[in-house]
Amino acid sequence: MDKDLTEPMAGQAAPPKDTNVARLTVRLGAIGANYRTFERLAGPAAVAGVVKADAYGLGMARAARALMGAGCDTFFVARLEEGIALRSIASKARIFVLDGARRESIPALIAYRLTPVLNSLAEIAAWSAAAKDAGTVFDAVLHIDSGMNRLGLPGYELSALAAAAKTKLANLRIILTMSHLACADDPHAKMNAQQLARFREALAMLPASPASLAATGGVLLGKDYAFDMVRAGIGLYG
């Protein structure tokens, strides 16, 4: 079903009457259809929906509902605030926050049942300490930098974690280990195979867990890149 998304967002003033306004029409049914296409391409790997940056500017609330209607039960957001907003829409979904577990964000992560993507030893230590203080075990995602050099544990931190995984991961349940391809939009880039090999090496160093390497472009590189979960992002909306 097509929907016109031209109405102002909550708290946003309507444009003046004499202003030329751009119009964007989003086919919500197409978002659901794209999600099912990713399921066919990536299967048997699970497909998570990436709705960061207000679903790439198309409206997170409507996009998330369309994805849930297509069967999506796992989402990635970039920021804590996005996770909080999504929780009000997706009460039962798994929501992963790529921005990690900064000390100041930990109370909200716990309160809204959000799972941080841990990008450094410092974040691992902070989330583990919070779980210990709560007397429980927290779910977490480990992010390994396999070559993109944006987020994730660099090689020296990965080695330190692997050498003392039992201690450093105390009170944590690692439900996913992930990385991100730098050149997935170019199927001929040698970097793709290099990162695939590095990611496999990293997984061998760490306690066993489900794994995720591919986002939209990575899904199109083939089954070797799918692992246990793919993260469908811009491809859902274009």
Secondary structure as GFF3:
##gff-version 3
##sequence-region A 1 238
A	DSSP	beta_strand	2	4	.	.	.	ID=ss1
A	DSSP	beta_strand	25	27	.	.	.	ID=ss2
A	DSSP	alpha_helix	28	42	.	.	.	ID=ss3
A	DSSP	beta_strand	46	50	.	.	.	ID=ss4
A	DSSP	alpha_helix	52	57	.	.	.	ID=ss5
A	DSSP	alpha_helix	60	69	.	.	.	ID=ss6
A	DSSP	beta_strand	74	77	.	.	.	ID=ss7
A	DSSP	alpha_helix	80	87	.	.	.	ID=ss8
A	DSSP	beta_strand	94	97	.	.	.	ID=ss9
A	DSSP	three_ten_helix	103	105	.	.	.	ID=ss10
A	DSSP	alpha_helix	106	111	.	.	.	ID=ss11
A	DSSP	beta_strand	115	118	.	.	.	ID=ss12
A	DSSP	alpha_helix	121	134	.	.	.	ID=ss13
A	DSSP	beta_strand	138	143	.	.	.	ID=ss14
A	DSSP	alpha_helix	155	163	.	.	.	ID=ss15
A	DSSP	alpha_helix	165	168	.	.	.	ID=ss16
A	DSSP	beta_strand	172	178	.	.	.	ID=ss17
A	DSSP	alpha_helix	190	205	.	.	.	ID=ss18
A	DSSP	beta_strand	211	212	.	.	.	ID=ss19
A	DSSP	alpha_helix	216	219	.	.	.	ID=ss20
A	DSSP	three_ten_helix	223	225	.	.	.	ID=ss21
A	DSSP	beta_strand	229	232	.	.	.	ID=ss22
A	DSSP	three_ten_helix	234	236	.	.	.	ID=ss23
###
